[in-house]
Amino acid sequence: MKNGFKWVVEITVDPTWVEDGFNLTEDRAKDMIEKELPHSYSHETAVRVLAKPDGDRILKQQGYRPSKMTAKEKAKALRED
C-alpha cells in the first residue's frame, strides 16, 4: 500500500485466554481492524502477524499433546488451515 500509515503493535494476553482458544492469526487480526473500520475496502487495510508464540506452546497451553498430533491436526487446532 503506497504511502500508507503503519502501526506496530505488541499484544500480550494472559495464558487463560490462550487456554480458551485465542490465537492471533492474520485473519483474526484483519477481522479486528475491519470492525474498527467497517466502511473500508479490503485493499485499504493490510495486516501481517510478524511474530507469534510457537504453535506447540499454544497447543500445550490449550491442553493438547502436540507431540501426538499430525501437522494437519495442529493446523486445525490452531485455526491456521
VMD Tcl script that draws the C-alpha trace (Angstrom):
set ca {
  {0.00 0.00 0.00}
  {1.70 3.16 -1.21}
  {2.15 5.94 1.36}
  {0.12 4.05 3.97}
  {0.35 4.72 7.70}
  {1.85 1.89 9.75}
  {1.37 0.92 13.37}
  {3.49 -1.74 15.02}
  {1.55 -3.31 17.86}
  {2.59 -5.76 20.54}
  {-0.24 -7.80 22.03}
  {0.20 -9.72 25.26}
  {-2.58 -11.90 26.64}
  {-2.94 -13.88 29.84}
  {-2.45 -17.65 29.38}
  {-6.11 -18.13 30.34}
  {-7.17 -16.60 27.01}
  {-4.91 -18.98 25.11}
  {-6.38 -21.88 27.10}
  {-9.81 -20.67 25.99}
  {-8.74 -20.83 22.33}
  {-7.24 -17.44 21.48}
  {-4.59 -17.49 18.78}
  {-3.93 -14.30 16.82}
  {-3.89 -15.27 13.16}
  {-3.72 -12.77 10.31}
  {-7.39 -13.44 9.54}
  {-8.38 -12.71 13.13}
  {-6.27 -9.53 13.17}
  {-7.83 -8.43 9.86}
  {-11.30 -9.01 11.36}
  {-10.34 -6.80 14.32}
  {-9.31 -3.96 12.00}
  {-12.41 -4.33 9.84}
  {-14.62 -3.99 12.94}
  {-12.97 -0.65 13.66}
  {-13.13 0.48 10.02}
  {-16.43 -1.06 8.87}
  {-16.68 1.02 5.69}
  {-13.16 0.32 4.44}
  {-12.44 -1.66 1.30}
  {-10.23 -4.74 1.56}
  {-7.43 -3.04 -0.41}
  {-7.34 -0.13 2.08}
  {-6.01 -2.15 5.02}
  {-3.35 -4.81 5.40}
  {-2.43 -6.95 8.38}
  {0.60 -9.15 8.94}
  {1.44 -11.12 12.06}
  {5.21 -10.70 12.17}
  {5.93 -12.91 15.16}
  {3.89 -15.26 17.30}
  {4.42 -17.84 20.03}
  {5.46 -21.33 18.98}
  {2.44 -23.38 17.88}
  {3.34 -26.29 20.16}
  {3.45 -23.92 23.14}
  {-0.03 -22.65 22.28}
  {-1.35 -26.20 21.87}
  {0.14 -27.32 25.20}
  {-1.47 -24.34 26.93}
  {-4.80 -25.38 25.39}
  {-4.46 -28.90 26.77}
  {-3.35 -30.70 23.61}
  {-0.42 -33.09 23.28}
  {1.28 -31.69 20.16}
  {3.86 -34.49 20.00}
  {0.97 -36.89 19.29}
  {-0.64 -34.71 16.59}
  {-0.18 -34.62 12.82}
  {0.63 -31.33 11.10}
  {-2.96 -31.19 9.77}
  {-4.39 -31.71 13.28}
  {-2.14 -28.97 14.64}
  {-3.16 -26.51 11.90}
  {-6.83 -27.23 12.54}
  {-6.45 -26.81 16.31}
  {-4.58 -23.54 15.77}
  {-7.17 -22.45 13.17}
  {-4.43 -21.97 10.59}
  {-5.71 -24.35 7.91}
}
mol new
graphics top color blue
foreach p $ca { graphics top sphere $p radius 0.5 }
foreach p [lrange $ca 0 end-1] q [lrange $ca 1 end] { graphics top cylinder $p $q radius 0.2 }
display resetview
